[in-house]
């Protein structure tokens, strides 16, 4: 839904000059690499793409277009200057996924990867490390570049207790109420439905454990 709205806006601006953009379809692009090499963003030590004004809190989307490129802005990927004397993200990462000696992430240690995979979590992962439905925000919250953006929030979409119970129970996407599916699509959450019950359950259990301790 979000990508469709973006594509509509792009085409509305391009069509008057006779050009158009189309979805990448079955030929997706490495979005972080394209963003960094094109000059849109820069790599952080945590291997996340940072965009000026948005930090690491953004969503990268790409389309194919027939608009000719008049200037070659392709550049070599490199770590942004703010990271050269900073390793807060590396020290904050509970799994050791961010190495000190290279820019390349240890992907197999990153919580974000495992929240997107189906099946049980590896035994070495501590459930207390989880902090969001999909992905991991620990290194981003520790980053000084992101500091002024942490409190920003767009109009949030909320789900009722009944809807949450249905998701926890693993109800199929088509079994959810139409209004629930619509809100899920509005925030492009439909792609995580296979892992949502498991991830949501871990977060609920974590919150319950914290409440009991307090």
C-alpha positions as CSV (number, residue, x, y, z in Angstrom):
1,X,0.0,0.0,0.0
2,X,2.8,2.5,0.9
3,X,4.8,1.6,-2.1
4,X,1.8,2.0,-4.4
5,X,1.1,5.5,-3.0
6,X,4.8,6.5,-3.5
7,X,4.7,5.2,-7.1
8,X,1.5,7.1,-7.8
9,X,3.2,10.3,-6.6
10,X,6.3,9.7,-8.7
11,X,4.4,9.0,-11.8
12,X,2.2,12.1,-11.3
13,X,5.4,14.2,-11.4
14,X,7.0,12.3,-14.3
15,X,4.1,11.7,-16.7
16,X,3.9,15.4,-17.8
17,X,7.4,14.9,-19.3
18,X,6.6,11.6,-20.9
19,X,8.3,9.3,-18.4
20,X,7.0,6.7,-16.0
21,X,8.2,4.4,-13.2
22,X,7.2,0.8,-12.6
23,X,7.6,-1.6,-9.6
24,X,10.8,-3.7,-9.5
25,X,8.6,-6.8,-9.3
26,X,10.6,-10.0,-9.3
27,X,13.8,-8.1,-9.8
28,X,14.4,-6.4,-6.5
29,X,17.4,-4.1,-5.9
30,X,19.9,-4.1,-2.9
31,X,18.3,-0.9,-1.5
32,X,20.9,0.1,1.1
33,X,23.7,-0.3,-1.4
34,X,21.9,1.6,-4.1
35,X,21.0,4.4,-1.7
36,X,24.6,4.7,-0.5
37,X,26.2,4.5,-3.9
38,X,23.8,7.0,-5.4
39,X,24.5,9.5,-2.7
40,X,21.1,9.4,-1.0
41,X,22.5,8.0,2.2
42,X,25.6,6.9,4.1
43,X,26.6,3.7,5.9
44,X,26.7,3.7,9.7
45,X,29.0,1.5,11.7
46,X,26.0,-0.6,12.3
47,X,25.7,-1.3,8.6
48,X,22.4,0.7,8.4
49,X,21.8,3.4,5.8
50,X,21.5,6.9,7.2
51,X,19.7,9.6,5.2
52,X,20.3,13.3,6.1
53,X,17.3,14.6,8.1
54,X,15.9,11.1,8.8
55,X,18.9,9.3,10.4
56,X,18.3,5.6,10.2
57,X,14.5,5.9,10.7
58,X,13.2,5.7,7.1
59,X,12.0,3.2,4.6
60,X,13.9,2.7,1.3
61,X,11.9,2.1,-1.8
62,X,13.1,1.8,-5.4
63,X,11.4,1.6,-8.8
64,X,12.5,1.3,-12.4
65,X,12.0,4.3,-14.6
66,X,12.8,5.3,-18.2
67,X,13.9,8.8,-17.1
68,X,17.5,9.3,-18.5
69,X,20.2,10.1,-16.0
70,X,22.2,13.2,-17.0
71,X,24.9,13.0,-14.3
72,X,26.8,10.0,-12.9
73,X,26.7,10.4,-9.1
74,X,27.7,6.7,-8.4
75,X,30.2,6.6,-5.5
76,X,32.1,4.1,-3.5
77,X,30.3,3.0,-0.3
78,X,32.0,4.2,2.9
79,X,31.2,4.7,6.6
80,X,30.0,8.2,7.6
81,X,32.4,10.4,9.4
82,X,30.4,10.5,12.6
83,X,31.2,6.8,13.1
84,X,34.9,7.0,12.9
85,X,35.6,7.7,16.6
86,X,32.3,6.2,17.9
87,X,31.4,2.6,18.7
88,X,28.2,3.1,20.8
89,X,26.2,0.9,18.5
90,X,28.8,-1.9,18.7
91,X,28.9,-1.8,22.5
92,X,25.1,-1.7,22.7
93,X,24.5,-4.7,20.5
94,X,23.7,-7.7,22.7
95,X,24.6,-10.3,20.2
96,X,28.0,-9.0,19.0
97,X,26.7,-8.6,15.4
98,X,28.7,-5.3,14.8
99,X,32.4,-6.0,14.5
100,X,35.1,-3.5,15.3
101,X,37.4,-4.4,12.5
102,X,35.1,-4.1,9.4
103,X,32.0,-2.4,8.1
104,X,30.3,-5.7,7.1
105,X,27.8,-6.9,9.7
106,X,27.8,-10.4,11.2
107,X,24.3,-11.0,9.8
108,X,23.9,-14.4,11.4
109,X,24.2,-12.7,14.8
110,X,21.7,-9.9,14.1
111,X,18.4,-10.0,15.8
112,X,16.7,-8.4,12.9
113,X,17.5,-11.3,10.7
114,X,16.0,-13.8,13.1
115,X,12.8,-11.9,13.6
116,X,12.1,-12.1,9.9
117,X,12.8,-15.9,9.7
118,X,10.2,-18.4,10.3
119,X,10.6,-21.3,12.8
120,X,11.9,-21.3,16.4
121,X,14.5,-18.8,17.5
122,X,18.0,-20.1,18.0
123,X,18.7,-21.2,21.6
124,X,21.5,-18.6,22.1
125,X,19.0,-15.7,21.7
126,X,17.8,-14.3,25.0
127,X,14.1,-13.3,24.7
128,X,14.9,-10.2,26.8
129,X,16.8,-8.8,23.8
130,X,13.7,-8.4,21.7
131,X,12.2,-4.9,21.5
132,X,10.0,-4.7,18.4
133,X,7.7,-6.8,16.3
134,X,10.2,-7.2,13.5
135,X,13.8,-6.0,13.3
136,X,15.9,-4.6,16.2
137,X,16.2,-1.0,17.3
138,X,19.0,-1.4,19.9
139,X,21.9,0.0,17.8
140,X,19.7,2.8,16.5
141,X,18.7,4.0,19.9
142,X,22.3,4.0,21.0
143,X,23.4,6.1,18.0
144,X,24.1,9.8,18.6
145,X,23.1,10.7,15.0
146,X,19.6,9.3,15.8
147,X,19.3,11.0,19.2
148,X,17.1,13.9,18.1
149,X,14.8,11.6,16.1
150,X,14.0,9.1,18.8
151,X,10.8,10.9,20.0
152,X,9.4,11.5,16.5
153,X,6.3,9.5,15.7
154,X,3.8,9.6,12.9
155,X,0.1,9.0,13.5
156,X,0.1,5.5,14.9
157,X,-2.4,2.8,14.0
158,X,-3.6,0.9,17.0
159,X,-5.1,-2.6,17.3
160,X,-7.7,-3.6,19.8
161,X,-7.3,-6.3,22.4
162,X,-9.5,-8.6,20.4
163,X,-7.4,-8.1,17.2
164,X,-4.2,-8.7,19.2
165,X,-5.6,-11.9,20.6
166,X,-6.4,-13.1,17.0
167,X,-2.9,-12.4,15.9
168,X,-1.4,-14.1,19.0
169,X,-3.5,-17.2,18.2
170,X,-2.0,-17.3,14.7
171,X,-5.2,-16.6,12.8
172,X,-4.6,-16.7,9.1
173,X,-4.5,-13.4,7.3
174,X,-7.8,-14.1,5.5
175,X,-9.4,-15.0,8.8
176,X,-8.9,-11.6,10.3
177,X,-11.7,-9.0,10.1
178,X,-11.6,-6.8,6.9
179,X,-11.0,-3.7,9.0
180,X,-8.0,-5.3,10.6
181,X,-6.5,-6.4,7.3
182,X,-7.0,-2.9,5.9
183,X,-5.0,-1.3,8.8
184,X,-2.3,-4.0,8.5
185,X,-2.0,-3.2,4.8
186,X,-1.9,0.6,5.5
187,X,1.3,0.1,7.4
188,X,2.7,-2.6,5.1
189,X,2.7,-5.2,7.9
190,X,1.1,-8.0,5.8
191,X,4.6,-9.3,4.8
192,X,5.4,-10.3,8.4
193,X,2.2,-12.3,9.0
194,X,4.1,-15.6,9.0
195,X,6.3,-14.5,11.9
196,X,3.9,-12.0,13.7
197,X,2.3,-14.5,16.2
198,X,5.7,-15.8,17.4
199,X,7.3,-12.3,17.6
200,X,4.2,-10.7,19.3
201,X,4.1,-13.6,21.8
202,X,7.7,-13.0,22.8
203,X,7.1,-9.3,23.4
204,X,3.9,-9.9,25.4
205,X,5.7,-12.4,27.6
206,X,8.6,-10.0,28.1
207,X,6.2,-7.2,29.1
208,X,4.4,-9.6,31.5
209,X,7.7,-10.6,33.1
210,X,8.7,-7.0,33.6
211,X,5.3,-6.2,35.2
212,X,5.6,-9.1,37.6
213,X,9.1,-8.1,38.6
214,X,8.0,-4.5,39.3
